[in-house]
Amino acid sequence: MDKEKYLIADNLICGYRNGFVLEPVNMSLTKGSFTGIIGGNGSGKSTLFKGLTGELKPIAGKVTVGGDNFTSLSLRERAKRVAQVPQFIEKSPIMVKEYVLMGRMPHRAAFQFNDTKEEMAIVDQSLNLAGIYHLKNKRVTEISGGELQMTAIACALAQRPSLLLLDEPTSHLDITYQSKIMNLLQKLNSEEELTVLMIIHDLNLAGEYCDHLLLMKEGAVIIQGKPEMVLKYNNVEMAYNTIVVESRNPVSGKPAIFQVSSRFSKR
């Protein structure tokens, strides 16, 4: 049986007045999918992301989540279904557990000022899932960049969303935290059936972890599908205007892309 189509962009056009505007985007992501949006700088990844999250109002078309028009939902209802992890996370001198507790705000009753036992249990569970329970009493200003990204993911998990959106969660991190974050997302995706959609620059991470990719260039999705189909050298060279070699990870068999220096790329 086919899985439920959960996130659908139907002829979505969004962008900026008198500025960059996407060509119509059509995509249909199943519940429990793990999708990456890839493409060069200025290709439209962030604009599409903002259109999907409702930050940019559609010029035409629509986005549906779980069968409902996303932009017609209240901000509270959106936050109950969809959690976002931004690219840049502001550090504040609050404790990690207090930061993660903010993820419960969409579920709080009006005029509720006290933290309930249930809420704190969800916070502890989210910290455990992210592998940062030991940091709960540290201040956000005292933790590393990788730990901060994990804290932001834990905050998103505390929302108990069915769809998790992440904007370049592995950028500027070393391979230790890149692996931790991607393995965590893969675990949540496979074990909790959390639908994951992320902007990602690293093509090899995208090929290794995602099961669906959208490749963008100049405001258009030029190809989408399984990583094995999208990460062909001709697609990548067309999108990025650079010479690459297409290969496979010798352990997982997943697609891998290698850049070629100008010393060896003369044809």
C-alpha positions in Angstrom: 0.0 0.0 0.0 1.3 3.5 -0.9 2.1 5.7 2.0 0.0 8.7 2.8 1.0 11.9 0.9 1.7 14.2 3.7 3.4 17.4 2.4 2.2 18.6 -1.0 3.2 21.7 -3.0 0.7 22.2 -5.8 2.0 24.6 -8.4 3.5 26.7 -5.6 4.9 30.0 -6.7 6.5 32.2 -4.0 9.2 34.9 -3.8 9.7 38.6 -3.2 7.9 41.5 -4.7 10.0 43.0 -7.5 12.6 40.4 -6.8 13.4 36.6 -6.9 10.4 34.4 -7.6 10.4 30.6 -7.9 9.0 28.9 -11.0 6.0 26.7 -10.1 7.0 23.9 -7.8 5.2 20.6 -7.6 6.2 18.0 -5.0 4.5 15.3 -3.0 6.2 13.9 0.0 5.0 10.8 1.8 4.5 10.6 5.5 7.8 9.3 7.0 10.0 10.4 4.1 13.5 11.9 4.5 13.9 14.6 1.9 16.8 16.9 1.1 16.7 20.2 -0.9 20.0 20.7 -2.7 21.4 23.2 -5.2 23.9 26.0 -5.5 23.9 29.4 -3.7 21.0 31.5 -5.1 19.2 28.5 -6.6 16.0 29.1 -4.6 16.4 26.6 -1.7 15.7 29.1 1.0 12.9 30.8 -0.9 11.2 27.4 -1.4 11.7 26.6 2.3 10.1 29.8 3.3 7.2 29.2 1.0 6.7 25.7 2.5 6.7 27.0 6.1 4.4 29.9 5.4 7.0 32.5 6.1 6.4 33.7 2.5 2.8 33.8 1.4 2.2 32.0 -1.9 1.8 34.1 -5.0 0.0 31.2 -6.5 -0.6 27.5 -5.7 -0.8 26.1 -2.3 0.9 23.9 0.3 -1.1 21.2 2.2 0.1 19.4 5.3 -1.9 16.3 6.3 -4.6 17.4 3.8 -5.1 20.9 5.2 -4.1 24.2 3.5 -1.1 25.1 5.6 -1.4 28.9 5.2 -5.1 28.8 6.4 -4.1 27.2 9.7 -3.4 29.4 12.8 0.2 29.8 13.9 -0.6 27.6 16.9 -2.0 24.8 14.7 1.0 25.1 12.3 3.4 24.7 15.3 1.6 21.6 16.5 2.2 19.9 13.2 5.5 21.4 11.9 8.7 22.2 13.8 11.5 24.2 12.3 15.2 24.3 13.1 16.7 27.5 11.7 20.2 27.8 10.2 21.2 30.5 12.7 20.3 29.9 16.4 20.5 32.8 18.8 22.3 32.1 22.0 20.7 33.3 25.2 21.8 32.9 28.8 19.0 30.5 29.7 19.5 26.8 30.6 19.3 24.2 27.9 16.3 22.6 29.5 14.5 26.0 29.5 15.4 26.4 25.8 13.9 23.0 25.0 10.8 23.7 27.1 9.9 26.5 24.7 9.0 23.8 22.2 5.9 23.1 24.4 4.5 26.6 23.9 2.0 25.7 21.1 0.5 23.0 23.3 0.0 25.2 26.4 -3.4 26.3 27.6 -4.3 29.9 27.7 -2.9 31.7 30.8 -0.8 28.6 31.7 2.3 29.9 33.5 3.5 26.8 35.4 5.5 23.9 33.9 3.6 20.7 34.3 5.1 17.3 35.1 4.0 16.0 31.6 5.8 18.9 29.9 9.0 18.3 31.8 8.8 14.6 31.0 8.6 15.5 27.3 11.6 17.9 27.7 13.6 15.1 29.3 12.6 12.7 26.6 13.6 15.2 23.9 16.9 15.8 25.5 17.5 12.1 25.7 16.6 11.6 22.1 19.1 14.3 21.1 21.8 12.8 23.3 22.2 15.9 25.3 20.5 15.2 28.6 23.8 15.8 30.4 23.7 19.4 29.2 20.2 20.2 30.6 21.5 22.4 33.4 24.1 24.2 31.3 23.5 27.6 29.9 23.0 27.9 26.2 25.9 30.4 26.0 28.2 27.8 27.5 27.8 25.0 24.9 29.5 24.4 21.6 28.0 25.0 18.1 27.3 21.3 17.6 25.6 21.1 21.1 23.6 24.2 20.2 22.3 22.6 17.1 21.4 19.5 19.0 19.6 21.7 21.6 17.6 23.3 18.8 16.6 19.9 17.4 15.6 18.8 20.9 13.4 22.0 21.2 11.8 21.1 17.9 11.2 17.5 19.1 9.5 18.8 22.2 6.8 20.3 19.9 5.9 16.6 19.1 5.6 17.5 15.4 4.8 15.2 12.5 7.0 17.2 10.1 10.5 18.5 11.0 12.0 21.2 8.7 15.7 22.0 9.1 17.7 24.7 7.3 21.3 23.5 6.8 21.6 21.8 10.2 25.1 20.5 9.5 26.7 23.7 8.1 29.9 24.9 9.9 30.1 21.7 12.0 32.8 19.2 12.1 32.2 15.6 10.9 31.6 14.4 14.4 28.5 16.6 14.8 27.5 16.2 11.2 27.3 12.4 11.8 25.5 12.8 15.1 22.9 15.1 13.7 22.3 13.1 10.5 22.2 9.8 12.4 19.7 11.2 14.9 17.5 12.5 12.1 17.7 9.1 10.4 16.8 7.3 13.7 13.8 9.6 14.3 12.7 9.2 10.7 12.9 5.4 10.7 11.8 4.6 14.3 9.3 7.5 15.0 8.1 7.9 11.4 9.0 11.6 11.6 8.8 13.2 8.2 12.0 15.2 7.6 12.7 17.9 5.1 16.0 19.8 5.1 18.1 22.1 3.1 21.6 20.6 2.8 24.7 21.7 1.0 26.8 18.5 1.5 25.9 16.3 -1.5 27.5 13.2 0.1 25.5 13.6 3.3 22.4 14.1 1.2 23.1 11.0 -0.8 23.9 8.9 2.2 20.9 9.8 4.4 18.0 11.1 2.3 15.6 8.9 0.5 14.3 11.7 -1.8 16.1 14.8 -3.2 15.0 18.0 -4.9 17.8 19.6 -7.0 17.3 23.3 -7.7 18.8 25.8 -10.2 17.8 29.4 -10.9 14.5 29.2 -9.0 13.3 25.9 -10.5 13.3 22.3 -9.3 15.2 20.7 -12.3 15.0 17.1 -11.0 13.6 15.3 -8.0 13.6 11.7 -7.0 15.7 9.0 -5.3 19.4 10.1 -4.6 20.6 7.5 -7.1 18.7 9.2 -9.9 19.3 12.8 -8.8 23.0 12.6 -8.0 24.2 11.8 -11.5 27.3 13.7 -12.6 25.5 15.4 -15.5 22.7 16.7 -13.2 25.2 18.0 -10.6 27.4 19.6 -13.3 24.4 21.3 -14.8 23.2 22.6 -11.4 26.5 23.7 -10.0 28.5 24.5 -13.1 31.5 22.5 -11.9 33.1 19.3 -12.9 32.5 16.3 -10.7 32.9 12.5 -10.6 30.0 10.3 -9.7 30.7 7.3 -7.5 29.4 5.1 -4.7 30.1 4.8 -1.0 32.0 1.5 -0.8 30.2 0.5 2.5 26.6 1.6 2.0 26.5 1.7 -1.7 24.8 5.2 -1.6 25.7 7.7 -4.3 28.7 10.0 -3.7 30.0 13.0 -5.6 33.7 14.0 -5.8 34.9 17.4 -6.9 37.8 17.6 -9.4 40.5 20.2 -9.0 41.4 22.3 -12.1 44.8 20.6 -12.2 43.0 17.3 -13.2 39.8 18.6 -14.8 41.2 19.8 -18.1 39.5 17.8 -20.9 
